[in-house]
Amino acid sequence: MSNRRKRIVVKFGSGILTNPDRVSLDDAQFAALTNAIAVLKRCGNEVIVVSSGAVAAGLMAFKLDSRPTDTSDLQACAAVGQSRLMHFYETLFRQHRLHVAQLLLTNEDISAENRRRNFENTLERLLRFDDVVPIINENDSVAIEELKFGDNDTLSARVAVLSKADQLILLTSVDGIQISADNNEIIRDVHDIADVLCHVRDETGHFSVGGMQTKLKAVEIATSAGIETLIANGRRAEQLSELVAGRGICTRIHARS
C-alpha cells in the first residue's frame, strides 16, 4: 500500500451484510469487513463507512422474512435495526481498539447550507481522531423520501464529495461491472461511464434498494468531483487494502481531470 495517508469512503451494501439464504445479518461478513477497515486505519488512512443494513436488522427483530412495502413498517424496522446494526459495529471495532461514531443523515442535512456545514464540521473533527470510525447511514426511520427513492450509493458519493475524499469504494455482491450476463469477465478500468452503460443490468438483491444503474449515478457524482471510484465485491473483504493501493479485483472508474 502507498505510504500516503488517504481519505477513503467505503460503502457496505445490504447484500454483503446479510445472509443470502435467510433474514439475518452475516456475522462472519461483519467480522471480515471491520477487520479490513481496521487494517486501513492502522496504515494511517482516514476511513468513513457508509453502511446499509438497518432495515434488514429490523426484519430480524420483528421476525419478518421479506422487506415490507408499507412506509411505517419500513421506518419501524429501520428504527429498531439501526441500534442493532451499530451494536454489531461497536462490538467488532472494539476488538481493534477503535470507536464508532454514528451519523444519520437526510437529504436536507446535505442540501441545506447551514446543516451541511454542521455535518462537515462534525465529520472533520471525528476524522482527527485516529481511533474513530465514522459510520453513516440515511435516517430511514424519519425520512420518507429516502425510503422510497434514496439509496446509500448516492449518499456515499455525496459524502465523498463533501469530505473531499481521495477514493470511494462501493462494496457490493459482484466483482465489478461484468461484460455481459453470459460473460462474467470484469471490466477493470473505466475512463468514461458512457462506455460501460450497455454492460449494466439493473438488478437488486433481496434487501437491496440500488442496483448497478444506481451505482453508476453515484460514480458520476464522485468522479465528476475528481474522486476515483471502485466497484468491488464485499465478499472479498481481505483485498480492501489492495484496492486502495491500486490493485485487486474490481472495476476502477478513474476520476475526471
N, C-alpha and C positions, 0 to 999 in steps of 0.2 A: 504493500500500500504506500502511496505517496506520503511523505512526511508533512506535507502541507495540511494545516488544520482546515477542515471543510465544514460547512453548514449544510446538513442534509435533512430533507423531509422524506420520511418513509411512510407510505400509506399501506395499511393492512386491510384487505377486503374481507367481507364476511365469509367468503368461500374458503379462505385459508385459515380461518379461526374456528370453524365448526366441523364436526364430523360429517362426512359426506352421506352417511347412511342412516343418521338419526339426529334428532333435535338435541344437540349438546355441544358445548364448547370443547375443542380438542386440546386436552391438557398437554400432550406432547408437543403440539404445534406452538402453544404459548411459551413453553419452556425453550424451544429452539429459537423462536423469534426474539425473545427477551435476551437470550444468550448472545445472539448475533448483534443486537443493539449494544449490549454491554461491551462487546469486543470493539465496536466502533468508538465507543466512549473512551475506552482505555487507550486507544490510539490518539486521543486528543480531539476527536471530532465533536461538533455540536450536532445533536440529533433531536429532531422533532418528529413524534409519531402521530399520525392521523389514523385513528382506529375505528373501524366499523365493529359490529358485533353486539351492540346494546340490545337491539330488538331480539336477536337470536338468544341472548342470555335471558331475556324476559320470557321468551317462549318456554324455556326450561323451567322457570319458576312457576309458570301457570300450567305446566304440563300440556302445552299445545303442540301439535305435530305439523302445523303449517303457519305461514305468515298471515295474520289477519288482514282483511281488506277494510275494516271499519277504522276510521282515524282515531277514535277514542281508544279502541283496543290497542292500536299500534303505540299510541302515546303511553298507555299504561305499561305495555311491555318494555318500552324504552326507559321509563322511569324506574322500574324495578331492575331491569337488566343493566343499566349504567353502573349502579353501585356494585353489582356482582362482577361486571367487567373490570372495574377499577380495583376491586379486591384481588382479582387474578393478577393484574399487573403489579400491584403493590407487593404482594407476597413474593412473586418471582424476581422482581428487580431488587428487593431487599437482599436476596441471596448474593447479589453482585455489589452490595453496598451502595445502591442507587435509590434515590427517592423519586416518586412520581408526582407530577403536578397536573391536575385536571383542568382543562379549559373547554367549556361548552359554548358553542357559537351558533348564532342565527345569521341569516343574510344581513339583517340590519346592523349587526355588530361589525360587519366589514364594510357595508355600503355607507353608513352614516359616519361623517368625518371624525366627530369627537369620540365616538365609540371605537372606531378603527384605531385612532391614536392611542386610546387607552389599552386596547389589545396589543398593539405593537410595543408599547412601553412595558407592559407586564411580561410579554414574551422575551424581550431583550433582557430584562432583569433576571428572569429564570435561566436564560442561557449563560449568564455569567457564572453560574454555579456548575462546577464540573461533575457534581454527583446528583444532578437533577435531570430527569427526562420529562419534558412537557408532552402530555397526551391530549390530543384534540379530537373532538367529535362534534357533530351537529347536535344542537339541543332539541332532539326529536320529541321530547316529552311535552314541549310547549309550542313548537313551530310547525304549523300545519303545512305550509308550503314546502318545507324541507322534506317532510314525509312523503308528499305527493310527487314532487318534482326534483328534489335535491339528491345529491349523491356525494360521497366522500372523495371521489376522484376530483371533481371540480373544487371542492373545499380544499383538498391538499394542494392543488395548483395555486389557488388564491393565497393560501398560507405561505407557500414557497415564494411567491412574488412579494408579499408584504414583508417577509422575513429576510429577503434578499439572499435566498439560499443558493448554494453552488449546484446542488443536484436535487432532483425529485425522483424518487423511486416508487413506482406503483407495483406493489406485490399482489399478484393475482393467482389464479389456479392453472395458468398455462405459462409456457416458457417465453412467450413473446407473441408477436404478430406472425401467424402462420401463413405460408404461401397460399394454401387453399385448404378446403375441407378434406381433400384427398391427399394432400402433401403436408406433413407435419413439420417440414423444414422451416426454421425460423429466419425471418428477415433480420439480419444482425444490425445493420446501420441504415438509418434513415436521415436524409437531409431536407426532404420536403414531404410533409404529411400527405399532400395530394397524390404522391407516388404510391402510397400504400392503401388508399381508401378502397380500392377494388378488392383488396385481400381480406377485408374485415367483415366478419359475421357478427351481428349484434345479438349475442346470446347472453343470458344471465343465469345465475345459479338459483338454487332453492331459496336462499336467504338474501341474494344479492339484489341491488337496485340498478346499478350501472353496468352495461356491457362494454364491449370493445369500442363501439362508436362513442360512448360517453367518455371513455379513457382518451380517445384521440382529441376530443374537445378540450379536455384538461391539458393534454400535451400541448395543444395550440396555445393555451393561455401561458403556460410555463416557458416554452421555447421562444415565444414572441418576446418574452421579458429577458431572454438571454440565459435561461436555465436549462442545462442538459437534463433530459428526462428519460428514464428507463422503464420498460415494462418487463417484468421478470416473474418467475414462479416462486411464490411464497413458500411452497413446499420444499424448496431448496434453500432454506434459511442460512445454511452454513456458508453459502457463497456470497453473502451480503458484502463482506469486506472486499472480495474480488470485484464485485460490481462497482464499488466505489473507486477502486483502483484502475478501472478501465478494462477489466477482463470479465470472465463469467459468461453464463448463458443468458441472453436477454435480447430484446430489441432496444437499441440505443438511438434515441432521437436527438440529434445534435441541435444545440441552441442556434438561433438565428443571430447573425452578427449584427 
